Amino acid sequence: MTFEELKLNKTILRAIDELGYEEPTPIQEKVIPVIMVEKDIIGCAQTGTGKTAAFAMPIIHYLHKIGNVKNSKKAKVLIITPTRELAQQIADNFKLFAKYTNITHLTIYGGVSIKPQIEQLKKGADIIIGTPGRLLDLHKQNHLDLNHLHFLVLDEADLMLDMGFIDDVKKIIHLTPETRQTLLFSATMPLPVRELAHQFLKQPQYITVDSVSSTAKTVKHYIYFVEKGDKKKLLYHLIRNEKLKDVLVFTRTKNGADILAEFLIKNGINATAFHGDKSQSARQEALEAFKRKETTVLVATDIAARGIDIDSLPIVINYDLPNIPETFVHRIGRTGRAGNEGKAISFCDKSEKTYWEAIVKFSKLYPKTITDHPFPWKEKPKKGEVMSKKDLKNKSKNSSSRKSENSKKNKKRWY
């Protein structure tokens, strides 16, 4: 199928042609026709599938079609997204595809002064892209009019759930007209997201593309089995020995990201932590520095990383394995995009063994196991296994040595 066959407006087709897109992605092929016949949608699609363009193109098509009929002061489209980074990515998409139209858009998010956003709202815009908290603040101050919406888009619904925004999202939905067309997109479909969809969408059409377990064929996968206490040293070893650059490293916690970034910095590697406890401006600064290649390693948590959109990212490292297999697929989906080659490296310590087994079963990936590295798992004798006389002698010798050292320490403490 071609973009022409989707019956998009010529101004959009012109912008698409200039961008060099030859044919729609599977989700664009499925979603665009449904949106254009004004049906609600539940779209299950992960990062890198072209999901944002799938709703941006038909929305621009609609706004261009109604032309001068619209009141330019009143927003016709509201897109709710969980983070500033995602809001800016969506805005960038609309800017690209609406290049040859007069359609206007603005982004609204917290962490920055509210006054410029109030001034922008007074001027009016066709499309508002915002985060839940700031949208509610502006509405409470009577600066945000949602009574004329045609489209309501809930983007990254599962992430909004993870970040605790679902109640705010529900409040915003109640402020919009019942006649709206609602489009909900989510990488995963946990029960609260499905409940949200069935509560607020009217006979939605469920659309999904590919199995969520699918990964890019251009990505090479490697697994390192490593002792937990040696993970930092292994990461440093790989970055230094293989001269790695533009590295996105995933940790399970915000504190873990901070500790790891600090360790790398102390050892001469330009690294930055990237997570939800950082201010909006700090996250944006960190991301821009990484894109400009001023930062070698970006250490991120899963939630924050949804806002990272870099087509040519060469390498992703799973420093901590996720306990949800789908999350692993989303992580490695950050590399090997747009036809580029990518590399995904995973560290697995003994406490994560069950996580790794679940990931392999779910993703159907069989990465190359790297055994030739300085920090492999240290094997322990199995239960009931008889140790050799030499091992027993060494164990006894080491034990006596430790007792002697402890005795000396105790003497030093008393004297």
Buried (B, 14 or more C-beta within 10 A) or exposed (E): EEBEEBEBBEBBBEBBEEEEBEEBBBBBBBBBBBBBEEBBBBBBBBBBBBBBBBBBBBBBBBBBEEEEEBEBEBBBBBBBBBBBBBBBBBBBBBEBBBBBBEBBBBBBBBBBEBEEBBEBBEEBBBBBBBBBBBBBBBBEEEBBBBEBBBBBBBBBBBBBBBBEBBEBBEEBBEBBEEEBBBBBBBBBBEEEBBEBBEEBBEEBBEBBBEEBBBBBEBBBBBBBBBBBEBBBBBBBBBBEEEEBEBBBBBBBEBEBBBBBBEBBBEBEBBBBBBBEEBEBEBBBBBBEBBBEEEBBBBBBBBBBBBBBBBEEBBBBBBBBBBEBBBBBBBBBBBBBBEEBEBBBBBBBBEEBEEBBEBBBEBBEBEBEEBEEBEBBBEEEEEEEEEEEEEEEEEEEEEEEEEEEEEEEEEEEEEE
